[in-house]
Structure formats: C-alpha cells, structure tokens
Amino acid sequence: MREGVFVSKLRGLLGSTRRGPRTHRTTDAPRAVSPFTLEPLEGRLLLAADLTGLVTAHTLADPSVPTNVETATVQVKN
C-alpha cells in the first residue's frame, strides 16, 4: 500500500496523466509554478574498458640470485 502513496504524490508533483477537455486560460490568470524541476545531466566519459594483454617478450633470470632482474614486454589492446 505504501507504493500507492508514493505514486499519488509523484502524480501530484508531475501533474495528472489523465487529460479532460481542455479549457483555455485567460491571459490575466497567473500560471501555477511547480516546485518540480529537471536538470540536464553532465556528459559522461567511459572510464573503464575491457583490456587484453599479450606478453611478447620476457627473460627468465635465476631466482636464487637476488640481484637478477626479470623483464617482460606486454602489449595492451583495447
């Protein structure tokens, strides 16, 4: 039942979806101001991507010698 209260309040803010016969307003009658406004969203950029990596070259150093450095070349594709 709580959803019914929400929907009725939302309809009150947005205006009725049911339209009856149209009545013409006179130019002297002020128009009611609604407190409900919509603002445009800012532009979005894709900050995440599915990346794949391919090891193209590597060196295998002796792990028992702590001064040995291993290198690897990885090619990343989007």
PECORWO-V880985 format. One record per run of one state. SS is the DSSP state (alpha for helix, beta for strand, coil for the rest). FROM is the first residue (numbers start at 0). TO is the last residue. If there is no record, write none. Layout:
((SS & FROM & TO) (SS & FROM & TO))
//
This chain:
((coil & 0 & 0) (alpha & 1 & 13) (coil & 14 & 50) (beta & 51 & 57) (coil & 58 & 70) (beta & 71 & 76) (coil & 77 & 77))
//
